[in-house]
Amino acid sequence: MDYLAELRDKVRLLHGCEATHQQTALVKELFLDTMVWDGKVEVFALTGHPKAKRCYAWGCTNYQAPEKLGVVTVLEIPPVESPETAVRVSISAHAAAETKVTITPSSDDTPIVYRLEDWNRDLNYWSSREAFSPAQSATVAGVIAYIHQFYPNDPHQGDKVERMWWALKFVDSNREELIQSGAARRDSSGVITFPPPLVTALYRAFVSSPTRDFVHAVDLPQVLRLTKEDKDLSEGRS
């Protein structure tokens, strides 16, 4: 069986629908001039799947059976919308699996995933590298590399990656509104900075939740409300 046929059959088997190969996409993920992913992603059109119109697939090493081809498949369901985002989500999921992240800890034993001071430093690291410019958006692969470098033995690496990634994605999508509202600032060189009330608001929205499910639903009014609450508190207003 040839490579594409094997991927197609795996997509059919895993997702219970018909799959037709559409195209091959070349995907490269760079972080600080280092290649963290470089390969071909096969795009399959789906017929009969209730949620997705496309599936992205590629071969990988099968560590349990090296003589067989391993296959990764990612459905085109938000946040996945392209071969590139399929790769990023796959990398993020792999990191979470490796670090054995607890997705839904009990309310009585919720781990401290991020300290506020670390969150502040990391957000400003990305803004200082112009991570929010259209030509240099932060990627899941980049966040993973950063988290692994600065938190090498942290049992919550995968959780840190996902919460930081969604916060960066939120800021990237709402940068002008955040600046116009005064929640964020942009200096003369175009770099976005985060005043303490916004840092705390993003922390409350993306980190304080005991599960990662809520980070996908954070919206601009919520963050602006939290920013105002923290600003009023710091200024002694009720």
C-alpha positions as CSV (number, residue, x, y, z in Angstrom):
1,M,0.0,0.0,0.0
2,D,1.4,3.4,-0.9
3,Y,1.8,6.3,1.6
4,L,-1.3,8.4,0.6
5,A,-3.5,5.3,0.5
6,E,-2.3,4.4,4.0
7,L,-3.0,7.8,5.3
8,R,-6.4,7.9,3.6
9,D,-7.4,4.5,5.1
10,K,-6.3,5.6,8.6
11,V,-8.5,8.8,8.3
12,R,-11.5,6.6,7.2
13,L,-10.9,4.2,10.0
14,L,-10.4,6.8,12.8
15,H,-13.2,9.2,11.8
16,G,-15.7,6.9,10.2
17,C,-16.2,8.8,6.9
18,E,-15.0,8.9,3.3
19,A,-11.8,10.7,2.7
20,T,-10.4,12.0,-0.7
21,H,-6.9,13.4,-1.0
22,Q,-6.9,17.1,-2.1
23,Q,-3.4,18.4,-1.8
24,T,0.0,18.3,-0.1
25,A,1.1,21.3,2.0
26,L,4.7,22.0,3.0
27,V,4.7,23.2,6.6
28,K,7.7,24.7,8.5
29,E,7.6,25.9,12.1
30,L,10.4,28.3,13.2
31,F,11.2,29.5,16.7
32,L,14.1,32.0,17.2
33,D,15.6,30.9,13.9
34,T,15.4,27.2,14.9
35,M,13.4,24.7,12.8
36,V,11.1,22.9,15.2
37,W,8.9,21.2,12.6
38,D,9.5,20.6,8.8
39,G,7.4,18.3,6.7
40,K,4.5,17.5,4.4
41,V,0.9,17.6,5.5
42,E,-1.7,15.8,3.4
43,V,-5.1,17.4,3.1
44,F,-8.1,15.1,2.8
45,A,-11.7,16.2,2.0
46,L,-14.2,14.4,4.2
47,T,-17.7,13.2,3.2
48,G,-20.1,12.2,5.9
49,H,-18.4,13.6,8.9
50,P,-20.8,15.5,11.2
51,K,-18.4,18.4,12.2
52,A,-15.4,18.6,9.8
53,K,-15.0,19.1,6.1
54,R,-11.3,18.4,6.0
55,C,-8.7,16.3,7.8
56,Y,-4.9,16.9,7.9
57,A,-2.7,13.8,8.2
58,W,1.0,12.9,8.1
59,G,3.3,10.0,8.8
60,C,5.5,9.8,11.9
61,T,7.6,7.3,13.7
62,N,5.7,4.4,15.4
63,Y,7.8,3.8,18.5
64,Q,5.7,0.8,19.6
65,A,6.0,-0.9,16.2
66,P,9.0,0.7,14.3
67,E,8.4,-1.5,11.2
68,K,4.9,0.2,10.8
69,L,4.1,3.7,9.8
70,G,2.7,6.0,12.5
71,V,-0.1,8.3,11.4
72,V,-1.2,11.6,12.9
73,T,-4.7,12.9,11.9
74,V,-6.2,16.3,12.9
75,L,-9.7,17.3,12.0
76,E,-10.4,20.8,10.7
77,I,-12.4,21.9,13.7
78,P,-11.6,25.3,15.4
79,P,-8.9,26.3,16.4
80,V,-7.6,24.1,13.5
81,E,-8.2,25.9,10.2
82,S,-5.2,25.1,8.1
83,P,-2.2,22.6,7.7
84,E,-0.1,25.0,9.9
85,T,-2.6,25.2,12.7
86,A,-3.1,21.4,12.5
87,V,0.7,21.0,13.1
88,R,0.6,23.5,16.0
89,V,-2.3,21.8,17.8
90,S,-0.7,18.4,17.3
91,I,2.6,19.7,18.9
92,S,0.7,21.2,21.8
93,A,-1.3,18.0,22.4
94,H,1.9,15.9,22.2
95,A,3.5,18.2,24.8
96,A,0.5,17.9,27.1
97,A,0.6,14.1,26.8
98,E,4.3,13.9,27.5
99,T,4.0,16.0,30.7
100,K,0.8,14.1,31.8
101,V,-1.1,17.3,32.4
102,T,-4.3,16.9,34.5
103,I,-7.0,18.5,32.3
104,T,-9.7,18.6,35.0
105,P,-8.2,18.7,38.5
106,S,-10.7,18.7,41.4
107,S,-11.6,22.1,42.9
108,D,-10.1,21.0,46.2
109,D,-6.7,20.2,44.7
110,T,-6.2,22.6,41.8
111,P,-2.4,23.0,41.1
112,I,-0.8,26.3,40.7
113,V,0.0,26.2,37.0
114,Y,1.5,29.6,36.7
115,R,2.8,32.1,39.2
116,L,1.6,35.7,38.5
117,E,5.2,37.0,38.4
118,D,6.2,34.4,35.9
119,W,3.1,35.1,33.8
120,N,4.0,38.8,33.7
121,R,7.6,38.1,32.7
122,D,6.5,35.6,29.9
123,L,3.8,37.9,28.4
124,N,6.3,40.8,28.3
125,Y,9.0,38.5,26.8
126,W,6.7,37.8,23.8
127,S,5.7,41.4,23.3
128,S,9.4,42.5,23.5
129,R,10.1,40.1,20.6
130,E,7.3,41.7,18.6
131,A,5.4,38.4,18.9
132,F,2.2,40.1,18.1
133,S,3.1,41.7,14.7
134,P,1.2,40.1,11.7
135,A,4.5,38.9,10.2
136,Q,5.8,37.3,13.3
137,S,2.8,35.7,15.2
138,A,3.6,33.5,18.2
139,T,3.1,29.9,17.3
140,V,2.4,26.9,19.5
141,A,5.8,25.4,18.6
142,G,7.4,28.7,19.7
143,V,5.6,28.7,23.0
144,I,6.5,25.1,23.6
145,A,10.2,25.8,23.0
146,Y,10.1,28.8,25.3
147,I,8.2,26.9,28.1
148,H,10.6,23.9,27.9
149,Q,13.6,26.2,28.1
150,F,12.5,28.2,31.1
151,Y,10.5,25.5,33.0
152,P,12.5,22.3,32.2
153,N,11.3,20.3,35.2
154,D,7.8,21.8,35.6
155,P,5.1,19.1,35.7
156,H,2.6,21.6,34.2
157,Q,4.5,22.4,31.0
158,G,1.7,21.3,28.8
159,D,-0.8,23.4,30.7
160,K,1.4,26.4,30.7
161,V,1.8,26.1,26.9
162,E,-1.9,26.0,26.2
163,R,-2.9,28.8,28.6
164,M,-0.1,31.1,27.3
165,W,-0.9,30.2,23.7
166,W,-4.5,31.2,24.0
167,A,-3.6,34.4,25.8
168,L,-1.2,35.4,23.1
169,K,-3.8,34.5,20.4
170,F,-6.4,36.6,22.3
171,V,-4.0,39.6,22.4
172,D,-3.1,39.1,18.8
173,S,-6.8,39.2,17.8
174,N,-7.7,42.1,19.9
175,R,-4.6,44.3,20.0
176,E,-6.2,47.4,18.5
177,E,-9.2,47.3,20.8
178,L,-7.0,46.7,23.9
179,I,-4.8,49.7,22.9
180,Q,-7.8,52.0,22.1
181,S,-9.4,51.1,25.4
182,G,-6.2,52.0,27.3
183,A,-5.8,48.4,28.7
184,A,-2.6,47.9,26.6
185,R,0.0,50.4,25.4
186,R,2.1,50.6,22.3
187,D,5.4,52.4,22.3
188,S,7.0,54.4,19.5
189,S,8.7,51.3,18.1
190,G,5.4,49.5,17.9
191,V,6.0,47.1,20.8
192,I,2.9,46.3,22.9
193,T,3.3,46.6,26.7
194,F,1.0,45.2,29.3
195,P,0.3,47.4,32.3
196,P,-0.2,45.5,35.6
197,P,-4.1,45.6,35.5
198,L,-4.1,43.9,32.1
199,V,-1.5,41.3,33.1
200,T,-3.7,40.5,36.1
201,A,-6.9,40.4,34.0
202,L,-5.3,38.0,31.5
203,Y,-4.0,35.9,34.4
204,R,-7.5,35.7,35.9
205,A,-9.1,34.9,32.5
206,F,-6.5,32.3,31.3
207,V,-4.8,30.9,34.4
208,S,-7.2,31.1,37.4
209,S,-9.7,28.8,35.8
210,P,-9.3,25.3,37.3
211,T,-9.7,23.7,33.8
212,R,-8.4,24.6,30.4
213,D,-11.9,24.5,28.8
214,F,-12.7,28.1,29.8
215,V,-9.7,29.6,28.0
216,H,-11.3,29.0,24.6
217,A,-14.3,31.1,25.6
218,V,-12.5,34.2,26.9
219,D,-13.8,37.4,25.1
220,L,-12.8,41.0,25.0
221,P,-15.6,42.4,27.3
222,Q,-14.6,39.9,30.0
223,V,-10.9,41.0,29.8
224,L,-11.8,44.7,29.8
225,R,-14.1,44.2,32.8
226,L,-11.4,42.4,34.7
227,T,-8.8,45.0,33.8
228,K,-11.1,47.8,35.1
229,E,-11.8,45.9,38.3
230,D,-8.0,45.5,39.0
231,K,-7.3,49.1,38.1
232,D,-10.0,50.4,40.4
233,L,-8.8,48.1,43.2
234,S,-5.2,49.3,42.8
235,E,-6.4,53.0,42.8
236,G,-8.5,52.4,45.8
237,R,-11.9,52.8,44.0
238,S,-14.8,50.5,44.6
